[in-house]
Amino acid sequence: SSGINAEWPLRPGNEAYQEFDEKLLNLRSDKIKMDVELKNGDLRVILLFEELLLLKEFEKRENFLQEALSSKVSDRDEINDKIEELEEKLGSKKTYMGELQDSEKLLYDSFTEQLGENNKFADFLTKVFKKKIKRVKKAA
């Protein structure tokens, strides 16, 4: 048994033994540091993955909102087109009403001219002239 110990190069108290212990301690320390760095890396990966999931959710929401906005813009454009069309029709109707009022005034002026002055039936004829006529719709 003493022969085995004599051949064993790393015996307690031996300089090589102490050097081996120091290297082993350094390796353990390096391993712990690497384990911490790996865990930090894992945490960063998890955090980045969670951020990616959030970004995907935000992108879905943004796409939904963009579609809704596009739909509303399209609706607004249709409404604006309809407003322009109706304003044109309104302008045409106003012009037509003005023409009718001018025609009515000319007709009334012609009527009063033909009545002449001091016509004893002037009040009655004016009343008949101004009377609103209710037209009867013909049955189809």
C-alpha positions as MATLAB code, in Angstrom:
seq = 'SSGINAEWPLRPGNEAYQEFDEKLLNLRSDKIKMDVELKNGDLRVILLFEELLLLKEFEKRENFLQEALSSKVSDRDEINDKIEELEEKLGSKKTYMGELQDSEKLLYDSFTEQLGENNKFADFLTKVFKKKIKRVKKAA';
ca = [
       0.000    0.000    0.000;
       2.890    2.418    0.577;
       4.022    1.735   -2.985;
       0.781    3.092   -4.376;
       1.032    6.300   -2.405;
       4.633    6.743   -3.449;
       3.657    6.572   -7.117;
       0.614    8.812   -6.807;
       1.738   12.265   -8.035;
      -1.020   14.317   -6.374;
      -0.759   13.955   -2.670;
      -2.208   16.453   -0.207;
       0.294   19.159    0.527;
       2.017   18.599   -2.775;
       2.382   21.696   -4.989;
       0.787   19.934   -7.988;
      -2.100   18.938   -5.738;
      -2.681   22.563   -4.675;
      -2.375   23.743   -8.286;
      -4.941   21.130   -9.321;
      -7.316   22.295   -6.560;
      -6.935   25.945   -7.650;
      -7.630   25.045  -11.290;
     -10.634   22.980  -10.233;
     -11.911   25.891   -8.132;
     -11.395   28.277  -11.067;
     -13.219   25.883  -13.387;
     -16.142   25.656  -10.938;
     -16.218   29.438  -10.691;
     -16.148   29.744  -14.506;
     -18.912   27.142  -14.751;
     -21.076   29.072  -12.285;
     -20.451   32.301  -14.226;
     -21.351   30.541  -17.485;
     -24.471   29.051  -15.894;
     -25.516   32.557  -14.792;
     -24.848   33.913  -18.292;
     -26.837   31.026  -19.805;
     -29.749   31.691  -17.439;
     -29.594   35.400  -18.296;
     -29.564   34.443  -21.973;
     -32.567   32.152  -21.404;
     -34.384   35.008  -19.660;
     -33.564   37.347  -22.563;
     -34.874   34.751  -25.031;
     -38.082   34.375  -22.993;
     -38.457   38.140  -22.771;
     -37.873   38.565  -26.509;
     -40.365   35.780  -27.240;
     -42.981   37.462  -25.040;
     -42.284   40.744  -26.832;
     -42.702   38.943  -30.161;
     -46.080   37.585  -29.029;
     -47.127   41.086  -27.959;
     -45.976   42.524  -31.282;
     -47.977   39.891  -33.156;
     -51.068   40.767  -31.112;
     -50.476   44.468  -31.760;
     -50.032   43.741  -35.465;
     -53.354   41.842  -35.556;
     -55.063   44.737  -33.757;
     -53.406   47.268  -36.052;
     -54.506   45.315  -39.138;
     -58.061   45.158  -37.787;
     -58.041   48.890  -37.079;
     -56.505   49.626  -40.491;
     -59.277   47.652  -42.201;
     -61.896   49.490  -40.145;
     -60.281   52.816  -41.036;
     -60.187   51.914  -44.727;
     -63.856   50.949  -44.570;
     -64.773   54.233  -42.869;
     -62.728   56.251  -45.369;
     -64.510   54.426  -48.192;
     -67.877   55.135  -46.552;
     -66.939   58.791  -46.136;
     -65.908   59.046  -49.785;
     -69.208   57.491  -50.877;
     -71.124   59.925  -48.664;
     -69.130   62.874  -50.037;
     -69.881   61.725  -53.596;
     -73.584   61.456  -52.719;
     -73.485   64.927  -51.129;
     -71.934   66.386  -54.291;
     -74.547   64.644  -56.435;
     -77.385   65.921  -54.227;
     -75.932   69.447  -54.162;
     -75.879   69.411  -57.970;
     -79.513   68.249  -58.021;
     -80.417   70.897  -55.448;
     -78.732   73.573  -57.569;
     -80.684   72.383  -60.620;
     -83.944   72.407  -58.632;
     -83.214   75.926  -57.334;
     -82.528   77.106  -60.871;
     -85.739   75.448  -62.072;
     -87.693   77.039  -59.172;
     -86.275   80.440  -60.072;
     -87.371   79.921  -63.664;
     -90.859   78.883  -62.487;
     -91.083   81.948  -60.228;
     -90.080   84.168  -63.162;
     -92.713   82.480  -65.345;
     -95.318   82.865  -62.601;
     -94.501   86.561  -62.248;
     -94.755   87.068  -66.023;
     -98.063   85.193  -66.020;
     -99.415   87.277  -63.123;
     -98.240   90.501  -64.789;
     -99.987   89.425  -67.986;
    -103.149   88.590  -66.003;
    -103.255   91.958  -64.235;
    -102.611   93.717  -67.542;
    -105.514   91.892  -69.203;
    -107.829   92.634  -66.264;
    -107.350   96.266  -66.918;
    -108.133   99.049  -64.458;
    -111.419   99.339  -62.627;
    -112.589   95.855  -63.627;
    -115.626   95.096  -61.473;
    -114.737   91.374  -61.450;
    -111.083   91.948  -60.545;
    -111.350   90.652  -56.962;
    -113.252   87.517  -57.997;
    -110.994   86.796  -60.994;
    -107.827   87.385  -58.916;
    -109.166   85.007  -56.275;
    -109.859   82.363  -58.959;
    -106.442   83.008  -60.568;
    -104.572   82.518  -57.271;
    -106.616   79.486  -56.224;
    -104.562   76.326  -55.850;
    -105.698   73.619  -58.203;
    -105.818   70.100  -56.831;
    -105.143   67.732  -59.650;
    -106.854   64.370  -59.555;
    -104.567   61.463  -60.220;
    -105.829   59.218  -62.978;
    -106.252   55.579  -62.050;
    -103.847   53.354  -63.941;
];
